[in-house]
């Protein structure tokens, strides 16, 4: 279903089309023409989930498709919503084209893409945009039942049927699932010329394992406000500039940047001087290579020491009995905050113990980083795009402990 608002009368403004985006392979014929039209100067595009969920209702209420569209907008792309009220990044056609072109140049030229992420979010949408810019026809994995490695392998057969370069984009959880599956899924994965991995911090051990299996992994860093990944393997794409604020937060600028949020002029300061200051902490080495240390607002203060939760996640996930890990900060009368971690066991019959996890973390980090509480779950909570949801985990653990 598509709905369209009339033009406002200003030549710089466009009509806005909402497109319900399925998780089935039909997403390609449904959405690809709309993406191509938006890049060519046609109606701006607002992708929405198909199901009439609370999330979809919130997006419609927040972005009000019938209200006049801001200037120079080709796409309104919802942020993940992990921090509460959703925001819609205003992306121009020039920004999306710049991001797509820079990615293709970095990866070695045009190629055919496999869409393995929901196209309601920037990572999936950019797979389609890169396909338009490359002049290739993408193939989509059926995600209606969640991510299935066997369906990834089956869809890859279609991608490999033609010549040329082959690309896909995944979140770390999907990469891990494909490595665990082995067989046809792993064989398919190793057949891509580049596998972009982003959306969340990836454990170094996971990346090493993938590379040893012959997978051409490229780590990406970026967000909706930068048309997705704009730093590949720590190196900015052409035209992208990375600096650090005085407090260590990463600042991004360049042609891929959004120029605001839908109906939120109060947030214009977030893009002051055409620079976007993220909520992520980072370091730059002498060659300008970026290392992301975690979110500035995902830091526990335990016993007077700052503990970046993303670092705890990666440390715990490297434990041999842990498949996935996600930590939160919980108020504590003695420590101020204590670090609590939830894990998915590598073997459900042999879950890790708190003592072994604490000892493992202390081998690499200060004692304050060692979790004081451990919860073993069947699965970690995630956002629609596949990222783990720290906010949902915190709410769940507080409820369980009340």
C-alpha positions in Angstrom: 0.0 0.0 0.0 1.3 3.5 -0.9 -0.1 6.8 0.1 1.0 10.2 -1.2 0.8 13.8 0.0 0.4 16.6 -2.5 3.3 18.9 -3.3 3.5 22.0 -1.1 4.0 24.3 -4.1 7.6 25.0 -3.4 9.9 23.7 -6.2 12.4 22.4 -3.6 9.8 20.3 -1.9 8.4 16.9 -3.1 5.4 14.8 -2.5 5.9 12.2 0.3 5.0 8.5 -0.4 4.7 6.0 2.4 5.5 2.4 1.4 4.7 -0.6 3.4 7.8 -2.8 3.3 7.4 -6.6 3.5 9.9 -8.9 5.0 9.4 -11.3 2.1 11.5 -11.3 -1.2 8.6 -9.2 -2.7 10.3 -6.3 -1.0 12.5 -5.9 -4.1 9.7 -5.3 -6.7 7.8 -3.3 -4.0 10.5 -1.0 -2.9 13.3 -0.8 -5.5 11.2 1.3 -8.0 10.3 3.7 -5.2 14.0 4.1 -4.1 15.0 4.7 -7.8 12.2 7.3 -8.2 13.3 9.1 -5.0 16.9 9.2 -6.2 15.8 10.5 -9.6 13.8 13.4 -8.1 10.4 11.8 -7.7 8.4 11.5 -4.6 10.2 11.3 -1.3 10.0 7.9 0.5 9.0 7.0 4.0 9.3 3.2 4.5 7.0 1.6 7.0 6.5 -2.0 8.4 3.6 -3.8 6.9 1.9 -5.0 10.1 -0.3 -2.5 11.9 1.8 -2.6 15.0 2.3 0.0 17.7 5.7 0.7 16.1 4.1 1.5 12.8 1.4 3.6 14.5 4.1 5.6 16.4 5.9 6.3 13.2 2.8 7.6 11.4 1.9 9.7 14.3 5.4 11.1 14.7 6.2 11.7 11.0 2.7 12.9 10.0 2.9 12.1 6.2 0.2 14.6 5.3 2.1 17.5 6.7 4.3 19.5 4.3 7.6 18.0 3.6 10.9 19.7 4.5 13.1 21.0 1.7 15.6 18.8 -0.2 14.3 15.5 1.2 14.3 12.2 -0.7 14.0 9.8 2.2 12.7 9.9 5.7 14.3 7.0 7.5 13.3 6.1 11.1 16.0 5.7 13.7 16.0 2.5 15.7 13.9 4.0 18.5 16.3 2.5 21.1 16.2 5.7 23.2 12.5 6.4 23.2 10.7 8.7 20.8 11.4 7.8 17.2 13.1 10.3 14.9 13.1 10.5 11.2 16.4 11.4 9.5 15.9 13.7 6.5 18.2 12.4 3.8 18.7 14.0 0.4 19.1 12.2 -2.8 22.6 13.6 -3.0 23.5 12.2 0.4 22.2 8.7 -0.4 23.9 8.7 -3.8 27.2 9.9 -2.2 27.1 7.1 0.4 26.2 4.4 -2.2 28.9 5.6 -4.6 31.6 5.8 -2.0 30.8 2.3 -0.7 31.0 0.8 -4.2 34.3 2.5 -4.9 35.7 1.3 -1.5 34.5 -2.3 -2.2 35.9 -2.5 -5.7 33.2 -1.5 -8.0 29.5 -2.2 -8.8 28.1 -5.6 -7.9 24.9 -7.5 -7.1 23.6 -7.3 -3.6 21.8 -9.7 -1.3 19.3 -8.0 1.0 19.4 -9.8 4.4 18.2 -6.9 6.6 14.8 -5.2 6.9 14.5 -2.4 4.4 12.5 -0.3 6.9 15.9 0.7 8.4 18.9 2.4 6.9 21.1 -0.7 6.5 18.6 -2.5 4.4 17.5 0.6 2.5 21.1 1.4 1.5 21.4 -2.1 0.0 18.6 -1.1 -2.4 20.1 2.3 -3.0 23.5 0.8 -3.8 21.8 -1.5 -6.2 20.1 1.4 -8.0 23.4 3.3 -8.2 25.2 0.2 -9.5 22.5 -0.6 -12.0 22.1 -4.2 -10.6 19.1 -6.2 -9.4 19.2 -7.2 -5.8 17.9 -10.5 -4.3 16.2 -10.5 -0.9 16.2 -13.2 1.8 12.8 -14.2 3.2 12.8 -12.7 6.8 9.2 -13.4 7.7 10.2 -16.1 10.2 13.4 -14.3 11.3 16.8 -14.8 9.9 17.4 -18.4 8.6 20.9 -19.4 7.4 19.4 -21.9 5.0 17.3 -19.3 3.4 20.3 -17.0 3.1 22.1 -19.8 1.3 19.1 -20.4 -1.1 18.9 -16.7 -1.9 22.6 -16.5 -2.5 22.3 -19.0 -5.3 20.3 -16.4 -7.2 22.9 -13.8 -6.6 25.7 -16.0 -7.8 23.9 -17.0 -11.0 25.2 -14.0 -12.8 28.7 -12.6 -13.2 30.3 -9.6 -11.5 31.0 -8.8 -7.9 28.7 -9.9 -5.0 28.0 -8.1 -1.8 25.8 -8.4 1.3 25.4 -6.7 4.6 24.7 -8.3 8.0 24.6 -7.6 11.7 26.9 -9.5 14.0 24.2 -11.9 15.2 23.6 -13.0 11.6 27.3 -13.5 10.9 27.5 -15.7 14.0 24.4 -17.7 12.9 25.9 -18.4 9.5 29.2 -19.5 10.9 27.5 -21.8 13.4 25.3 -23.3 10.6 28.3 -24.2 8.5 27.6 -26.2 5.3 25.7 -24.4 2.5 25.2 -21.2 4.5 28.9 -20.8 5.3 29.8 -21.8 1.7 27.5 -19.1 0.4 28.8 -16.5 2.9 32.4 -17.1 1.8 31.4 -16.6 -1.9 30.8 -12.8 -1.4 33.4 -10.3 -2.4 32.6 -8.3 0.6 30.3 -8.9 3.7 29.6 -5.6 5.5 29.1 -6.2 9.2 27.7 -3.3 11.3 24.8 -2.1 13.4 26.5 -3.3 16.6 29.9 -3.9 17.9 31.3 -7.2 16.6 33.5 -9.4 18.9 37.1 -9.6 17.6 37.0 -13.4 18.0 33.9 -13.6 15.8 35.6 -11.5 13.1 38.7 -13.6 13.3 36.7 -16.8 13.0 34.9 -15.4 9.9 38.1 -14.4 8.2 39.7 -17.8 8.9 36.7 -19.4 7.3 37.4 -17.3 4.1 34.7 -14.6 4.7 35.6 -11.2 3.3 34.4 -9.2 6.3 34.3 -5.4 6.3 33.3 -3.8 9.5 31.2 -0.7 9.2 30.4 2.2 11.5 27.6 4.7 10.9 24.0 5.4 11.6 20.8 6.6 10.0 22.0 10.2 10.2 25.0 9.3 7.9 23.1 7.1 5.4 24.4 4.1 7.3 28.0 2.9 7.4 30.4 5.7 6.5 33.6 4.3 8.2 34.8 1.0 6.9 37.4 -1.0 8.9 38.1 2.2 10.8 38.8 4.3 7.6 36.2 7.0 6.6 34.7 6.7 3.1 35.8 9.3 0.6 34.6 12.7 1.6 33.6 11.7 5.2 35.4 13.5 8.0 35.8 12.0 11.5 36.9 14.1 14.5 36.4 13.8 18.2 34.7 16.2 20.6 36.5 17.2 23.8 34.6 14.5 25.7 35.7 11.8 23.2 32.4 11.6 21.3 32.7 10.8 17.6 31.8 13.7 15.2 31.0 13.0 11.6 30.7 15.3 8.6 30.7 15.1 4.8 28.3 14.6 1.9 26.5 11.6 3.4 25.1 13.6 6.4 21.3 14.1 7.0 20.2 17.7 7.4 17.7 17.3 10.3 14.8 15.3 11.6 11.3 15.2 10.4 9.1 17.9 12.1 11.8 18.4 14.8 13.3 21.9 14.3 14.1 21.8 18.0 16.8 19.3 17.1 18.5 21.4 14.4 21.5 21.9 16.8 22.3 18.2 16.3 23.5 19.1 12.8 25.1 22.5 13.7 27.8 23.5 11.2 27.0 20.4 9.1 28.6 18.2 11.7 26.8 15.4 13.6 28.0 14.7 17.1 27.2 11.1 17.9 26.6 9.4 21.3 29.6 7.1 20.7 33.0 7.4 22.2 36.0 6.8 20.0 39.7 7.0 19.5 41.7 8.0 16.4 45.2 6.7 15.9 48.0 8.6 14.2 46.8 7.4 10.7 43.3 8.7 11.4 41.8 5.2 11.9 38.8 5.1 14.1 38.2 2.7 17.0 34.7 2.9 18.6 34.7 2.4 22.3 31.0 2.3 23.0 28.2 4.8 23.7 28.7 7.7 25.9 25.4 7.1 27.6 26.1 3.3 27.9 28.7 3.8 30.7 28.2 2.4 34.2 29.8 4.3 37.1 30.7 1.4 39.5 32.8 2.2 42.6 33.8 5.5 41.0 35.1 3.9 37.8 33.6 4.4 34.4 32.8 1.1 32.8 31.8 1.1 29.1 29.1 -1.5 28.6 30.0 -2.2 25.0 33.4 -3.3 26.2 31.8 -5.5 28.8 29.6 -7.1 26.1 32.6 -8.0 23.9 34.6 -9.3 26.8 31.9 -11.6 28.1 31.0 -12.7 24.5 34.6 -13.9 24.1 34.1 -16.4 26.9 34.2 -19.9 25.4 30.8 -20.9 26.9 29.0 -17.7 25.7 27.4 -17.2 22.3 26.1 -13.6 22.9 26.2 -11.1 25.7 24.5 -7.8 26.6 25.1 -5.8 29.8 23.2 -3.1 31.6 23.9 -0.8 34.6 21.6 -1.3 37.6 21.5 1.1 40.6 23.3 -0.3 43.6 23.4 1.1 47.1 27.1 0.1 47.6 28.7 0.6 44.2 26.5 3.4 42.8 25.8 1.1 39.8 26.6 -2.5 39.3 27.1 -4.2 36.0 24.6 -7.0 35.2 25.0 -9.2 32.1 22.6 -11.4 30.2 24.1 -14.2 28.0 23.0 -16.8 25.5 25.0 -19.9 26.2 27.0 -21.5 23.5 25.7 -24.8 24.7 22.3 -24.7 26.5 23.2 -27.8 28.5 26.4 -26.1 29.8 25.7 -22.4 30.7 28.6 -20.4 32.0 28.9 -19.5 35.7 29.2 -16.0 37.1 32.6 -16.8 38.6 34.0 -18.0 35.3 32.6 -15.0 33.5 34.1 -12.6 36.1 37.5 -14.3 35.9 37.4 -14.2 32.1 36.7 -10.5 32.1 39.3 -9.7 34.7 42.0 -11.3 32.5 41.5 -8.4 30.1 40.0 -5.5 32.0 39.9 -3.8 35.4 37.9 -5.6 38.1 35.1 -3.0 37.9 34.3 -4.4 34.4 33.5 -7.9 35.8 29.7 -8.3 36.0 28.3 -8.7 39.5 25.2 -10.6 38.3 24.6 -13.1 35.5 21.4 -14.0 33.7 21.2 -16.9 31.1 18.5 -16.3 28.5 17.3 -18.2 25.5 17.7 -15.1 23.3 18.6 -11.4 23.8 16.0 -8.8 23.1 16.5 -7.1 19.8 15.2 -4.1 17.8 13.4 -4.7 14.4 16.7 -4.1 12.6 18.5 -6.9 14.5 20.5 -4.8 17.0 20.4 -6.0 20.6 18.2 -3.8 22.7 19.9 -2.7 25.9 16.9 -0.6 27.0 14.5 -3.6 26.7 17.0 -5.8 28.6 17.2 -3.3 31.4 13.4 -3.2 31.7 13.2 -7.0 31.6 15.8 -7.5 34.3 14.3 -4.9 36.6 10.9 -6.6 36.2 12.3 -10.0 36.9 14.0 -8.6 40.0 11.0 -6.7 41.4 
